[in-house]
Every structure is written in C-alpha cells, then in structure tokens.
C-alpha cells in the first residue's frame, strides 16, 4: 500500500466531511483509496478484470454504507472488511458461474441430446410452493433470492433494502421453519 501514514491519518476526517456532504473531500478520499483497494483485492484475486470489478463493487459499497463509519474509529480496518467481503462475494460468483458453465462440445460428447433436457416435475414444484407458502413473505423472498436465484447475501440484502445480518437472520429462521414443516410432513 503506497499511501503514507499521514494521508491515511486524514481518511477518518475526509470520511467525516464526506458524511457531512462535502463532495470535494469525498472525491479526494475515494481517489486515494483506489490504489489501496487494488492492493487489498490483489491479495485475494489474481484475475486483472475481476480485480477491477471488485474495486468498483468496493467503491459502491463504501458509498452505500458510508453512513455506518464512525470517524472516531480507525478507517483502514473498516475499509479492509468491506474489501474482503466484496472479494469473497466475487470469488463465490465466479465459482458458481464456472460450476454452471459447460462447454458445448463437452456436453455433446458426454450426453446424448435427448437426455440433456429433464422432464418437468410439477409435483416437485407444487411441494416446493407448499413449503415456501408456509413462510412469512419476507422469509420466502429471502429463501427465493439466496437459494433459488443464487444471490449472495449482500445482493439479497440490497434487493430487499436490508442489512446482511438481517438477511442472515431471516434466512436462518426460514430454514428452521422449513425443516420443521418437513419433519411434520414426514411424520404424517
């Protein structure tokens, strides 16, 4: 990280000014942070394109949660936590995409074309709907976003105007309820 200690010492003050609406201080802060964020992201990710995407995600996250920063606290740990979370989210997304991406020639060689299309199972969809409809609307929405649409917790939080801890709590309660519903169904 190439920034001197004196510049880092100014970051809490710059953020406090940014929180007060001073655009020039906010612009200066973000400009100084980009190389630091890049260095932090490079510790986790070696793909240059993904690094730039994560930097943008971090800057957006800082913008969204800037009101949560307490200028009396050190700035760098706050920044590092955001950067690490965005890096992990990006790696998870990339892992999910790679898991589902299949080269066309590989599928043609491995699977006959007729076996690649699964028949639709309406009874499975009906059973899933039955379970999900027993949840509160917020719990159902979180389960659908995280488990059916494969959103990250952060993406689900943003989509539902919630914090990540709130999403975790709703998801935990929903899965507990689903297990309980499933146990009742199995006993009957």
Secondary structure, 3 states (H helix, E strand, C coil): CCCCHHHHHHHHHHHHHHHCCCHHHHHHHHHHHHHHHHHHHHCCCCCHHHHHHHHHHHHHHHHHHHHHCCCCCCHHHHHHHHHHHHHHHHHHHHHHHHHHCCCHHHHHHHCCHHHHCCCCCHHHHHHHHHHHHCCCHHHHHHHHHHHHCCCCHHHHHHHCCCCHHHHHHHHHHHHHHHHHHHHHHHHC
